[in-house]
Structures are given as C-alpha cells and as structure tokens.
C-alpha cells in the first residue's frame, strides 16, 4: 500500500468514525421537507401493519368466510415494499438520493406483486417489470375502475422516471460526487425532487391498498385510519370512505 493510499485511508477512517448528522439539527428547511415525507411513511406503515393484523386475526379464527381475500405471498410483498420505503428515507437523509431512487423503484416492484399476484398470477415469476406492467394493465380491477387505473398509471410513469435516473441519466440527473469530497451530502433541490416523488408514490400505494381492502380499512383503529386518510387528497378521501358521488 503506497503512502498516498495509506494517507487517504486514514482520512476515510477518520471521516467514518466522526460521521454524524448533528449539523442538520438546525436546518429547518431540511426538517420541513422530511416532515411531510414522514407523514406519508407513517400512513403506509399504519395501513400495512393494520392489514397484516386483520389478516392474522381472521386466519386465527378459522372461518374461511371471514378471511381477507389476499395471498400470503402478497402480504409478504407489501411488507417488503414498506421496508424499501423505510430504507429509502434513511439513505436519503444522508444525501444518497440516487440510491434512494433505486430503492423507490424496488418498492414499486414489491407493491405490484403485493397487489396483483392473485389477480395476475404470472407476475410472481416474471422478472421483466415492463411485462409485469403490461400484464397488470389487462387486470379486471384496472380495466373496470378508472380511479384505480389513474393511480396505477401514475406509478407506471414514476417507474419510468426512476429508470431514467438509473439507466439513461442526463447531466441534470447525474448525481454529483462529493465526498471526502466524494461522499453524498444534503442538497436542497435534490431532496425536494426526491421528496415530491416519494410522496406521490406513497399516496398512490395507500389509495390502491385502501381501495382493494376497503372493507378491512373501515375496521382499522380510528387514530390509524385518520393518519392514513391524512395522506390522501380531497378527491381520494371520499372514494376510500365510500361517500363519493
């Protein structure tokens, strides 16, 4: 190992050992952006946790007529989707926006398999996400329900944009490398852009889950139900609550 490499490693080691996010504590712009993202993350956490609890309770009762119409594998996919979303927030806090977008893309794959594996069984083994989207487009729930289709199409559009960041990045999409001068760091515009995508995507997830499991949604604890509704817009809330015109 050359002296230059040894010196750089020493600097790298010192950076890691002293690394912390304390400097962000006074950055109110940073926390205001994350406050709205956290609202969405909490909403989908509450929704998936409550749904999982309802499924387990109904499974335990042994009454097939009361069981939730969902495959076990779909539940696992939805849990994995939430895990990806949580990790996305965690790494974005450190300024790793490109990595965060890659995890958002992964969450889309988990979400689609979690929502449509029963209706479109072939997507469980299909590795090409383009074909997964094409198969789901033909699903009866998408074809018959315009509000459901609108949110699915929005997810599809976001997926295409996230792929652009990963595969065909323009100079604007390229992530500058900083730290030790090369590690990622907080950038206001990048964070705002990421946060906007995150919130739109999670809102789509929440609406579609509430729509598919609407009967179960109405049995959720009222505080969690309100936290979930707070993630939806004015047009979506009446549909989920069953009071739309």
N, C-alpha and C positions, 0 to 999 in steps of 0.2 A: 504494500500500500504506500503510495507516494506521500510526501509531506503535504502536498496540496489537498489530496483526498482526505488525509487524516485531519487536517485543519477544518475542512468542510464538514466532516462527520462530527467533529467536536461542536461546531456551530449548530448542526442539526440536532444533536443530542441536547444541547443547552436549550434550544428552542422548544423541543418537546417537553422537557422537564419543567419548563417555566410557562408552558402554554395555559392560558385561561381566557375566559370571556368577560372578565370583570370590567373591561373598558366599555362594554356595551350597556352596562347598567344605567348610565346616564344618557343614553341615546334614545330619546323619546320617540323619534321618528321610527327607529327600528322596532320598538315595542308596540307602537300603534299599528304597524303593518302586521305584526305577528298576533296581535290581539284578535283581529278578525279571522286569521287563519286558524287560531286555536279554537275559536267558536265552532268552526266547521269540523275540526278534528274531534272535538268533544261530542258534537252532534252525531257523527257517524260511529264513534266509539259506543255511545249510549245505545244507538239503534242496533248495531250488530250484537252487542252484549245482551240486550233485552231479547232480541230474536233468538239468540242461542239459548238463553234461559227458558224461554217459552217452549222451544223445541224439546229441550231436555225434560221439562216438566210433563209435556204431553207424551213423550216417549215412555216416561216412567209410569204413567197411568195405565198403559197397555191397551188403551181403547183406540183402535185404528181409525175410527170415525172422527176422533178429535185431533189426530196428528196433523202437523203442519205439512203442506204439500211441497216438500223440498228434499232433495237427496242429501245424504250425509256428506258426500264429496263437495256439494255446493256450499254447505256450511263451512267446510274447511277452506275452500277458496275465498269466501268472504272474509274469514279471519285473516287469511294471508294478505288479502287486499288491504285490510286495516293496518297490518304490520308494515306493509310497504309505505303506506301513508305516514305512519308514525316515524319511520326511518327517514322519509323524505324531509319532514320538518327538522329532524335532528341534524342531518348533514347540511341542510340549507342554512341553519343557524351559524355554521362555521364558514359560510361563504362558498360552499361547493355546489353551485347552482346547476352545473352540468350533470353532476352525479345525482342531484335531487330530481332533475327532469327524467333521467333514466329510470329511477325508481317509480316516478309517476307513471311512466309507460308500463312498467311491470305491474303496477296496481290495476291498470286497465285490463291487462290480460287476465289477472286473477278475478276481477269483477265480472267480466264477460262469462268466464267459465262458472263463476258462482251464481250467476243469474239465469243462465240459459242452458246448462248442461242437461237438464231434464227435458226441456223443450226441443233442444237441438243436440242430441247425444254425440254426434260425430265430432263436436268441437273439443271433447275431452281428450282426444288423441291427435287432433290436428295441430301441428306446430307452426304452421304459417298463419300469422294473425290476419293477413289480408283475406285468406279463405275463411277464417273464423268470422270476420265482419260480414262477408258476403253470405255465409250460411245464416247468420242471425237476422240479416235483413229480410229473409223469407219467413221468419218465425211468425206464427199467427198473432202473438201478442204485439209484435211490431207492426204488422200489416193492418191490424184491426183498430189500433189505438193511436191516434195522432199525437197525443201528449207524450206517450211513451216513445214514439218514433222520434219526436223532436229532440228529446234528451239523448237517445241513442245516437242520432246523427251528430249531435254536439260532441259527444265522447269520441266518435269516429274522427271528427275534424281535429280535435285536440291531439288524438293519437298521431295523426299525420304531421301535425306541427312539431310534436315531440320527436318524431322520427327525423324530421328535418334538422333538428339540433344535433342528433346523434350521427347522421349519415351524410347529409349534404349541407353542412353548416356554411352559411355565408360569413363574410368578415364580421358582420354585425352579431351573428350567432356564436362566433368563436369566443371561447372563454379566455380572457387574459390570464396568463400565469404569473403569479406574484412571488412567491414565497421562498423563503428566507430572502426574499424577493420572489419566491416562486410558489408558495402555498396560497390557496384561496383566501379571500378576505371579503368583508362586508362591502357591497356596492349597492347604493340605494336603487338605481334603475333596474339592475338585475333582480334584486329582491322584490321590487314592486311587480315586475313582469312575472316572476315565478309565482308570487302570492296570488296574483289575479288568475293564473291558470289553475292553481291548486284549488281555489275557492269555487270556480265554475265547475270543475271536475267533480269535486266532492258533493256539491249541490245536486249535480246530475245523479250521482250514486244514491244519495239519500232519497231523492224523489222516486227513483225507479224501485228501490227496495221497499219504500212505503207503499208504492202503487201495487207491487206484486203481493206484498204481505199486508194488505190494508186491514183485514180483519184482526190480525195479530197486532198491528200498530195501535189500534184503539184499545188494546188491553195493557199497553205499556204504562208504567208508573207516570203520574201526571207531570212530575218535575222533569223527568227524562223526555217525555213526549213534548213538553214545551221547548226544551233545549233543541230537540230535533226540528220542530216547526220553525224555530228562530233561524234555521239555516236555509229556509225556503223563501221564495219571493211571493208577492201578493197573488199572482196567478196560480202558483203551485199549491199554496196552502188550502184553498177551498176544494181542490181536486182530492188531496190527501184526506181532508176532513169529511169528504163526501157531501159537501154543500154547494158544489159548483152548479151553475145554471145549465 
